[in-house]
Amino acid sequence: MQKFTLLICSLCAVVVLGIGLTSCKDDEPFVKPNLSVSSETLSVNESAGTIEVEIVLDKGAPADITIEYNLGGSAISPADYSIVGKEGEIEIAQGQTSATIQIQIVNDASYEGNETIEVSLDDVDSDDVVITNDDETVITITDDDPQVTASFDVTTMTVNEADGIVEVSVKLSQAATSNTTLQYTLSGSARDSVTARSADPVLPADYSIWGGNSGTLQIASGQNSGVIRLGLYSDFIIEDGNPDTAPWDPETIIITLTQASAGVQIAADKDEIQIGVNQEDGKVIALFWGEEGVASTVDMDLFLWIGDIGDDVADLGLIALSAFEGTEAPEVVFIPAKINDVKFGVTYLYYEGDVDPLEFESHFIDFADGAIGDREIYKNDVPYTLANINEWTTFDDLVNIEQTFEIDANGAYTNISTISTPTTGSRAPMYKIPAGTVKSKVKQPGLRKFSK
């Protein structure tokens, strides 16, 4: 009987313990599973095809859940990659602990450099799941295409002002897979036409860009080079130079590549070309006046007129002028050697001063291969007086032509006249300066140290 009683008590104790254990289990709090990415960084070659980003829970999903994610980075969809399936969403079934976002990598033929895809978890449609701080994967796409570089074929070249069109080649290291745009700037001592036109007052230009927009070069898809064409101007100005050196110091045109289309890099060692522009051959006409120590109180100007051989002097038209600021001789114009079969007239203006009488000379000087050569000197046999002063800067001023000459078909200078002196002023009604030709005395580029 005692054993039976003990057995009953033991069974009751077991039942009570079981009830107690069951009661404790039902009271445990629910712990939400944590949602995160399995790797914070991944890397893939552009030619790999696909890559997977794994989204994980630290315990089974309490129900079917939908996770929203954002895409960022330097890579662009769909040009560089695309999502297999629905972009921006992925699901994890109840009880499961992971899902994968599959990304298809685009293997193109253009160099773009390494790019990135950033996958960041944004939201989950269940309050029973927590997104942790490990919520972003950065994928690096390693570019397997060769780097395309743009460069000048050479970094220096020398041309002549009389060459006309000059072609400057820009090369790509391989043929462009799409249209390539290169930006460049112009600098140097020579003035391009755009800069000259925008100056105030407008300045004479030395060259212009032909066949395209200044500052932009287009290289078509499939091509590996392009050309910047410069149109050099043959003009009536002897360009800045040092008369004590031979050959004459050339002007410079500097072209610098500054920017390229995506996928093209500018070569650092060949991003600039310096072009030396030698002064073309021709004849310098220089006006000298006064004796040493006297010339500084006088300012004279030189006008050059042009017309057809056989025409009357009255038909000559103004083509160039030299009107330097300041009062030091000489005033200079230049006639390119390529000009022939024409007639010229020269005006020697007494602009201002107090010297009476004033003697002056015109020098016809050969210029070839960058060096000063032989000269012929013509003097005004009848000196100017104060009555010859002519301030031509108003539009109503009328000027006289004091000397004429011709250049025959072979380029020889013929029929060079003596220098005449008007009785008063330097004016004649037939040579009225066209309105708008000049507004004030301007400093023109040219020779200031051209000695006798």
BADREN-849664 format. One record per residue (C-alpha): z, x, y. Coordinates in steps of 0.05 Angstrom, whole numbers, plus 5000, padded with zeros to 4 digits. Each point is the difference from the previous one (the first is absolute). Example, Ala and Ser with C-alpha at 12.3 -4.5 7.8 and 13.67 -1.06 7.14 Angstrom:
2
{w:5156 u:5246 v:4910} $
{w:4987 u:5027 v:5069} $
***
This chain:
452
{w:5000 u:5000 v:5000} $
{w:5016 u:5056 v:5047} $
{w:4933 u:5034 v:4985} $
{w:4963 u:4936 v:5016} $
{w:5036 u:4993 v:5065} $
{w:4982 u:5072 v:5020} $
{w:4928 u:4987 v:4982} $
{w:4997 u:4939 v:5043} $
{w:5031 u:5038 v:5058} $
{w:4950 u:5057 v:4992} $
{w:4942 u:4952 v:5000} $
{w:5026 u:4968 v:5062} $
{w:5007 u:5068 v:5034} $
{w:4928 u:5017 v:4983} $
{w:4976 u:4934 v:5029} $
{w:5041 u:5010 v:5063} $
{w:4972 u:5071 v:5008} $
{w:4930 u:4975 v:4990} $
{w:5010 u:4947 v:5052} $
{w:5027 u:5053 v:5047} $
{w:4941 u:5047 v:4989} $
{w:4951 u:4945 v:5011} $
{w:5035 u:4981 v:5064} $
{w:4996 u:5073 v:5026} $
{w:4925 u:5006 v:4984} $
{w:4982 u:4937 v:5038} $
{w:5036 u:5026 v:5062} $
{w:4958 u:5065 v:5007} $
{w:4959 u:5000 v:5068} $
{w:4923 u:5003 v:4997} $
{w:4971 u:5068 v:5022} $
{w:4932 u:4996 v:5033} $
{w:4948 u:5048 v:4973} $
{w:4975 u:5054 v:5048} $
{w:4926 u:5004 v:5015} $
{w:4968 u:5067 v:5019} $
{w:4939 u:5045 v:4991} $
{w:5003 u:5050 v:4943} $
{w:4972 u:5058 v:5041} $
{w:5004 u:5013 v:5074} $
{w:4940 u:5047 v:5000} $
{w:4937 u:5002 v:4957} $
{w:4937 u:5042 v:5003} $
{w:4930 u:4986 v:4975} $
{w:4932 u:5034 v:5004} $
{w:4946 u:4960 v:5034} $
{w:4959 u:5002 v:4935} $
{w:5058 u:4977 v:4955} $
{w:4978 u:4927 v:5000} $
{w:5066 u:4962 v:5001} $
{w:5074 u:5011 v:5013} $
{w:5059 u:4955 v:4984} $
{w:5062 u:4986 v:5042} $
{w:5057 u:4975 v:4956} $
{w:5050 u:4948 v:5028} $
{w:5065 u:4998 v:4960} $
{w:5063 u:4959 v:4992} $
{w:5065 u:5031 v:4974} $
{w:5009 u:4940 v:4954} $
{w:4957 u:4943 v:4975} $
{w:4973 u:4951 v:5051} $
{w:5044 u:4937 v:5003} $
{w:4936 u:4958 v:5006} $
{w:4926 u:5009 v:5014} $
{w:4997 u:5035 v:5068} $
{w:4945 u:5015 v:5049} $
{w:5005 u:5063 v:5043} $
{w:4962 u:5009 v:5065} $
{w:4981 u:5070 v:5024} $
{w:4965 u:5031 v:5059} $
{w:4946 u:5053 v:5002} $
{w:4995 u:5055 v:5052} $
{w:4982 u:5073 v:5008} $
{w:4938 u:5037 v:5024} $
{w:4955 u:4976 v:4943} $
{w:4962 u:4935 v:5014} $
{w:4987 u:4943 v:4953} $
{w:4947 u:4989 v:4973} $
{w:4965 u:5063 v:5025} $
{w:5049 u:5047 v:4967} $
{w:5035 u:4957 v:4947} $
{w:5008 u:4928 v:4975} $
{w:5055 u:4962 v:4963} $
{w:4985 u:4976 v:4930} $
{w:5022 u:4927 v:5000} $
{w:5031 u:4963 v:5058} $
{w:5014 u:5046 v:5059} $
{w:5070 u:4996 v:5029} $
{w:5034 u:4965 v:4941} $
{w:5024 u:5017 v:4931} $
{w:5042 u:4962 v:4948} $
{w:5055 u:5018 v:4951} $
{w:5013 u:4950 v:4944} $
{w:5070 u:4976 v:4982} $
{w:5037 u:5052 v:4959} $
{w:4950 u:5055 v:5017} $
{w:5020 u:5062 v:5040} $
{w:4935 u:5026 v:5029} $
{w:4929 u:4987 v:5024} $
{w:4944 u:5046 v:5025} $
{w:4954 u:4997 v:5060} $
{w:4933 u:5029 v:4979} $
{w:4960 u:5033 v:5055} $
{w:4926 u:5019 v:4993} $
{w:4983 u:5063 v:5039} $
{w:4931 u:5004 v:5032} $
{w:4965 u:5066 v:4985} $
{w:4952 u:5010 v:5058} $
{w:4958 u:5060 v:5021} $
{w:5029 u:5009 v:5070} $
{w:5054 u:5049 v:5017} $
{w:5058 u:4963 v:5031} $
{w:5058 u:5046 v:4986} $
{w:5061 u:4978 v:4960} $
{w:5018 u:4927 v:5013} $
{w:5061 u:4958 v:4984} $
{w:5015 u:4930 v:4974} $
{w:5069 u:4973 v:5016} $
{w:5025 u:4944 v:4954} $
{w:5064 u:4968 v:5027} $
{w:5039 u:4942 v:4969} $
{w:5006 u:4943 v:5051} $
{w:5030 u:4938 v:4967} $
{w:5018 u:4966 v:4934} $
{w:5001 u:4926 v:4988} $
{w:5068 u:5000 v:4966} $
{w:5069 u:5004 v:5032} $
{w:5025 u:5029 v:4935} $
{w:4962 u:5066 v:5009} $
{w:5017 u:5055 v:5050} $
{w:4948 u:5048 v:5030} $
{w:5031 u:5069 v:5005} $
{w:4987 u:5055 v:5050} $
{w:4954 u:5033 v:4950} $
{w:4946 u:4951 v:5020} $
{w:4940 u:5044 v:5018} $
{w:4950 u:5044 v:4963} $
{w:4955 u:5047 v:5038} $
{w:4936 u:5018 v:4962} $
{w:4960 u:5061 v:5021} $
{w:4926 u:4998 v:4984} $
{w:4975 u:5071 v:4995} $
{w:4929 u:5006 v:5027} $
{w:4953 u:5036 v:4952} $
{w:4940 u:5002 v:5047} $
{w:4981 u:5065 v:5035} $
{w:5019 u:5005 v:5074} $
{w:4939 u:4991 v:5045} $
{w:5000 u:5046 v:5061} $
{w:4957 u:4998 v:5063} $
{w:4983 u:5064 v:5037} $
{w:4949 u:5033 v:5045} $
{w:4949 u:5041 v:4963} $
{w:5016 u:5058 v:5048} $
{w:5053 u:5010 v:5053} $
{w:4958 u:5035 v:5053} $
{w:4928 u:4999 v:5022} $
{w:4958 u:5022 v:5059} $
{w:4943 u:4960 v:5031} $
{w:4957 u:5004 v:5062} $
{w:5000 u:4948 v:5056} $
{w:4925 u:4993 v:4990} $
{w:5006 u:4982 v:4925} $
{w:5002 u:4926 v:5014} $
{w:5029 u:4967 v:4938} $
{w:5054 u:5037 v:4962} $
{w:5025 u:4974 v:4932} $
{w:5072 u:5013 v:4978} $
{w:5012 u:4987 v:4926} $
{w:5064 u:4969 v:4973} $
{w:5008 u:5004 v:4924} $
{w:5042 u:4963 v:4948} $
{w:5025 u:5037 v:4939} $
{w:4967 u:4947 v:4957} $
{w:4956 u:4940 v:5011} $
{w:5035 u:4942 v:5034} $
{w:5014 u:4940 v:4954} $
{w:5001 u:4954 v:5061} $
{w:4979 u:5005 v:5073} $
{w:5041 u:5054 v:5033} $
{w:5018 u:5001 v:5074} $
{w:5020 u:5064 v:5035} $
{w:5029 u:5002 v:5070} $
{w:4992 u:5062 v:5045} $
{w:5014 u:5023 v:5070} $
{w:4958 u:5041 v:5049} $
{w:5027 u:5056 v:5044} $
{w:4980 u:5067 v:5027} $
{w:4971 u:5023 v:5067} $
{w:4935 u:4961 v:4991} $
{w:5004 u:4927 v:5022} $
{w:4976 u:4943 v:4955} $
{w:4964 u:4941 v:5032} $
{w:5057 u:4951 v:4991} $
{w:5051 u:5045 v:5033} $
{w:4952 u:5016 v:5057} $
{w:4984 u:4927 v:5014} $
{w:5074 u:4981 v:5001} $
{w:5018 u:5055 v:5051} $
{w:5010 u:4982 v:5073} $
{w:4956 u:5021 v:5031} $
{w:4950 u:5000 v:4942} $
{w:4986 u:5071 v:4975} $
{w:4937 u:5030 v:4969} $
{w:5002 u:4999 v:4924} $
{w:4980 u:5057 v:4954} $
{w:4987 u:4960 v:4936} $
{w:5006 u:4933 v:4967} $
{w:5010 u:4972 v:4929} $
{w:4934 u:4975 v:4971} $
{w:4990 u:4945 v:4948} $
{w:5072 u:4975 v:4995} $
{w:5064 u:4984 v:5034} $
{w:5033 u:5058 v:5035} $
{w:5063 u:5017 v:4961} $
{w:4981 u:4966 v:4934} $
{w:4959 u:5024 v:4940} $
{w:4981 u:4955 v:4942} $
{w:4983 u:5029 v:4931} $
{w:4969 u:4948 v:4954} $
{w:5025 u:4986 v:4930} $
{w:4968 u:5049 v:4950} $
{w:4988 u:5053 v:5054} $
{w:5039 u:5065 v:5006} $
{w:4983 u:5019 v:5072} $
{w:4986 u:4974 v:5069} $
{w:4972 u:5028 v:5065} $
{w:5025 u:4999 v:5071} $
{w:4940 u:5007 v:5046} $
{w:5008 u:5031 v:5068} $
{w:4947 u:4992 v:5054} $
{w:5005 u:5061 v:5045} $
{w:4978 u:4990 v:5072} $
{w:4952 u:5048 v:5033} $
{w:5020 u:4995 v:5073} $
{w:4996 u:5032 v:5069} $
{w:5069 u:5031 v:4998} $
{w:5018 u:5069 v:4977} $
{w:5061 u:4988 v:4959} $
{w:5068 u:5033 v:5010} $
{w:4998 u:5072 v:4977} $
{w:5022 u:5069 v:5017} $
{w:4944 u:5038 v:5037} $
{w:5034 u:5066 v:4983} $
{w:4987 u:4991 v:4926} $
{w:4934 u:5001 v:4962} $
{w:4984 u:4957 v:4965} $
{w:5026 u:4944 v:5043} $
{w:5064 u:4967 v:4974} $
{w:4978 u:4936 v:4965} $
{w:5028 u:4931 v:5012} $
{w:5037 u:4970 v:4941} $
{w:4999 u:4934 v:4963} $
{w:5059 u:4990 v:4954} $
{w:4998 u:4944 v:4949} $
{w:5065 u:4984 v:4963} $
{w:5007 u:4953 v:4940} $
{w:5062 u:4958 v:5011} $
{w:5000 u:4942 v:4951} $
{w:4965 u:4978 v:4936} $
{w:4995 u:4937 v:4957} $
{w:5050 u:4987 v:4945} $
{w:4990 u:5047 v:4942} $
{w:4971 u:5056 v:5042} $
{w:5040 u:5059 v:5027} $
{w:4977 u:5045 v:5057} $
{w:5000 u:5073 v:4980} $
{w:5051 u:5036 v:5043} $
{w:4960 u:5065 v:5002} $
{w:4933 u:4968 v:5018} $
{w:5019 u:4942 v:5043} $
{w:4969 u:5030 v:5064} $
{w:4935 u:5032 v:5021} $
{w:4989 u:5039 v:5064} $
{w:4929 u:5002 v:5026} $
{w:4979 u:5051 v:5051} $
{w:4944 u:4975 v:5045} $
{w:4962 u:5057 v:5031} $
{w:4968 u:4990 v:5069} $
{w:4926 u:4990 v:4992} $
{w:4949 u:5047 v:5032} $
{w:4973 u:4984 v:5068} $
{w:5001 u:5017 v:5074} $
{w:5061 u:5000 v:5045} $
{w:4991 u:4983 v:5073} $
{w:5060 u:5024 v:5040} $
{w:5014 u:4991 v:5074} $
{w:5038 u:5056 v:5035} $
{w:5020 u:4999 v:5073} $
{w:5033 u:5042 v:5054} $
{w:5027 u:5070 v:4998} $
{w:5064 u:5020 v:4965} $
{w:5059 u:4972 v:5037} $
{w:4957 u:4949 v:5035} $
{w:4976 u:4956 v:4942} $
{w:5070 u:4972 v:4990} $
{w:4994 u:4960 v:5066} $
{w:4936 u:4966 v:4977} $
{w:4983 u:4949 v:4947} $
{w:4928 u:4990 v:4978} $
{w:4970 u:4955 v:4947} $
{w:4938 u:5004 v:4957} $
{w:4955 u:4941 v:4980} $
{w:4944 u:5005 v:4948} $
{w:4942 u:4951 v:5002} $
{w:4945 u:4990 v:4948} $
{w:4930 u:4969 v:4997} $
{w:4931 u:5006 v:4970} $
{w:4956 u:5059 v:5019} $
{w:4950 u:4977 v:5052} $
{w:5046 u:4947 v:5029} $
{w:5021 u:5004 v:5072} $
{w:5069 u:5028 v:5015} $
{w:5020 u:4931 v:5022} $
{w:4994 u:4975 v:4928} $
{w:5052 u:5048 v:4972} $
{w:5062 u:4967 v:4972} $
{w:5071 u:5027 v:5000} $
{w:5017 u:5028 v:4931} $
{w:5061 u:5045 v:5010} $
{w:5048 u:5024 v:5052} $
{w:5053 u:5053 v:5007} $
{w:5058 u:4981 v:5045} $
{w:5062 u:5039 v:4981} $
{w:5066 u:4986 v:5032} $
{w:5022 u:5058 v:5043} $
{w:4959 u:5047 v:5042} $
{w:4985 u:5060 v:4956} $
{w:4927 u:5017 v:4984} $
{w:4959 u:4990 v:4959} $
{w:4974 u:4930 v:4986} $
{w:4960 u:4999 v:4935} $
{w:4951 u:4956 v:4963} $
{w:4964 u:5016 v:4935} $
{w:4930 u:4984 v:4975} $
{w:4991 u:5001 v:4923} $
{w:4944 u:5043 v:4974} $
{w:4971 u:4940 v:4962} $
{w:4979 u:4967 v:5065} $
{w:4929 u:5015 v:5024} $
{w:4941 u:4971 v:5037} $
{w:5043 u:4972 v:5056} $
{w:5013 u:5010 v:5074} $
{w:5068 u:5012 v:5031} $
{w:5031 u:4997 v:5068} $
{w:5065 u:5032 v:5023} $
{w:5046 u:4978 v:5057} $
{w:5049 u:5050 v:5030} $
{w:5050 u:4960 v:5039} $
{w:5047 u:5027 v:5053} $
{w:5057 u:4953 v:4982} $
{w:5055 u:5025 v:5046} $
{w:5023 u:5063 v:5036} $
{w:5000 u:5037 v:5067} $
{w:4952 u:5058 v:4987} $
{w:4941 u:5004 v:5047} $
{w:4951 u:5029 v:4982} $
{w:5007 u:4991 v:4925} $
{w:4957 u:5041 v:4953} $
{w:4994 u:4982 v:4926} $
{w:4960 u:5019 v:4939} $
{w:4973 u:4964 v:4939} $
{w:4999 u:5040 v:4935} $
{w:4953 u:4981 v:4943} $
{w:5034 u:5033 v:4940} $
{w:4976 u:5006 v:4928} $
{w:5051 u:4978 v:4947} $
{w:4984 u:5015 v:4927} $
{w:5040 u:5011 v:4936} $
{w:5065 u:4988 v:5038} $
{w:4988 u:5055 v:5051} $
{w:4981 u:5004 v:5073} $
{w:4932 u:5035 v:5010} $
{w:4951 u:5014 v:5056} $
{w:5002 u:4963 v:5066} $
{w:4957 u:4986 v:5060} $
{w:5034 u:4993 v:5068} $
{w:4975 u:4955 v:5058} $
{w:5032 u:5002 v:5069} $
{w:4998 u:4950 v:5056} $
{w:4961 u:5037 v:5053} $
{w:5024 u:4951 v:5053} $
{w:5076 u:4995 v:4995} $
{w:5036 u:4933 v:5002} $
{w:5039 u:4981 v:5062} $
{w:5056 u:4950 v:5010} $
{w:4945 u:4950 v:5014} $
{w:4981 u:5004 v:4926} $
{w:5067 u:4975 v:4975} $
{w:4989 u:4938 v:4958} $
{w:5057 u:4962 v:4967} $
{w:4958 u:4965 v:4948} $
{w:5056 u:4962 v:4966} $
{w:4985 u:4934 v:5036} $
{w:4946 u:4958 v:4968} $
{w:4959 u:4998 v:5065} $
{w:4992 u:5076 v:5001} $
{w:4929 u:5026 v:4993} $
{w:4986 u:5070 v:4976} $
{w:4943 u:5050 v:5009} $
{w:4967 u:5042 v:4947} $
{w:5000 u:5073 v:5021} $
{w:4964 u:5033 v:4941} $
{w:4951 u:4978 v:4946} $
{w:4973 u:5032 v:4936} $
{w:4963 u:4980 v:4936} $
{w:5006 u:5015 v:4926} $
{w:4933 u:5003 v:4965} $
{w:4985 u:4978 v:4929} $
{w:5019 u:5068 v:4974} $
{w:5068 u:4999 v:5033} $
{w:4982 u:5049 v:5056} $
{w:5030 u:4990 v:5069} $
{w:4944 u:4997 v:5052} $
{w:4987 u:4982 v:5072} $
{w:5072 u:5016 v:5021} $
{w:5001 u:4985 v:5075} $
{w:5040 u:5033 v:5055} $
{w:5063 u:4965 v:5024} $
{w:4988 u:4956 v:5060} $
{w:5053 u:4983 v:5052} $
{w:5003 u:4931 v:5033} $
{w:5007 u:5000 v:5075} $
{w:5061 u:4956 v:4997} $
{w:5041 u:4974 v:4942} $
{w:4973 u:5002 v:4929} $
{w:4970 u:4931 v:5000} $
{w:4933 u:4966 v:4995} $
{w:4990 u:4925 v:4990} $
{w:4958 u:5009 v:4937} $
{w:5059 u:5030 v:4962} $
{w:5053 u:4947 v:5007} $
{w:5053 u:5010 v:4945} $
{w:5000 u:4938 v:4956} $
{w:5062 u:4957 v:5008} $
{w:5050 u:5013 v:4944} $
{w:4975 u:5071 v:4986} $
{w:5063 u:5031 v:5027} $
{w:5063 u:4974 v:5032} $
{w:5035 u:5065 v:5018} $
{w:4996 u:5074 v:4989} $
{w:5016 u:5012 v:4927} $
{w:5016 u:5062 v:4961} $
{w:4947 u:5010 v:4947} $
{w:5005 u:5047 v:4940} $
{w:4962 u:5064 v:5012} $
{w:5002 u:5071 v:5021} $
{w:5051 u:5022 v:5052} $
{w:5000 u:5076 v:4991} $
{w:4925 u:5009 v:4999} $
{w:4995 u:5064 v:5041} $
{w:4941 u:5026 v:5038} $
***
